[in-house]
């Protein structure tokens, strides 16, 4: 099986039946006729986002240490984990950008397995943290942030265990199927292990589930249904945001941060998930489609997807205000009595 140079993620294992002559014929990139999808330019954009995002997360950590020292809230702790997960998932993404955009092919068996394990696992860990922020805010608005923060700070170890377990559950399956190809023209690629009997439909099903359905579509539907359910009692987070003038400053700050994080996460990732579903639906149905158009759309949506990892720390830095330790009572009880 021959791997194609896909920029969208480390999924470089799809069958590529086009000959080099066909690739050159349909290319619009005059600087590199073989780069049909303009991966070189997309990879440069990704590297720029990667660099700025790392700087933004470093600045966020510096602000947390400077302003709060060890007096962290539960939201602060989740942002720390989110930043670390972001840096971890940038590893396979950077490798893919170099691979697809700069024609660097050098993998080992361990490298292929670790890359797939990290990419698929980190995707789900990040979704878990975003949904956890939403859950944290719902619980804090009802039962008080002080007790929630205290329990989170005393159970950081269990949170780490949960994150590692989540990464393993969703990353182990793809990693177990991956191997490295033999050297061809001094190049190595990640391929599905030739010693395992797996069909195209089995591979496609796994990729569809682990790249779009479980990390983005199902969590997005879960958050949407939760908001609709709580809206029946006028306690959805969106409704509370519309009347946040009755809430204390620290509660308003958390409400703004979490709602913006959740909204931007799903709005910037669901289009990519839908394109993945469309692509593999066409492939499974045997339908013809423009490879050049689809891969450029996917590359653009991957850049948008990665841009969120820059948006997230910027939102926190701009919106987060210092929480007063005495201002952590249940948000739903902050209604002010008219004079």
Secondary structure by P-SEA (a helix, b strand, c coil): cccccccccccccccccccaaaaaaacccccccccccaaaaaaaaaaaaaaaaaaaaaaaaaaaaacccccccaaaaaaaaaaaaaaaaaaaaaaaaaacccbbbbbcaaaaaaaaaaaaaaaaaaaaaaaaaaaaaaaaacccaaaaaaaaaacaaaaaaaaaaaaaaacaaaaaacccccccccbbbbcccccccccaaaaaaaaaaaccccccaaaaaaaaaaaaaaaaacccaaaaaaacccccaaaaaaaaaaaaaaaaaaaacaaaaaaaaaaaaaaaacccccaaaaaaaaaaaaaaaaaaaaaaaaaaaaccccccccccccccccccccc
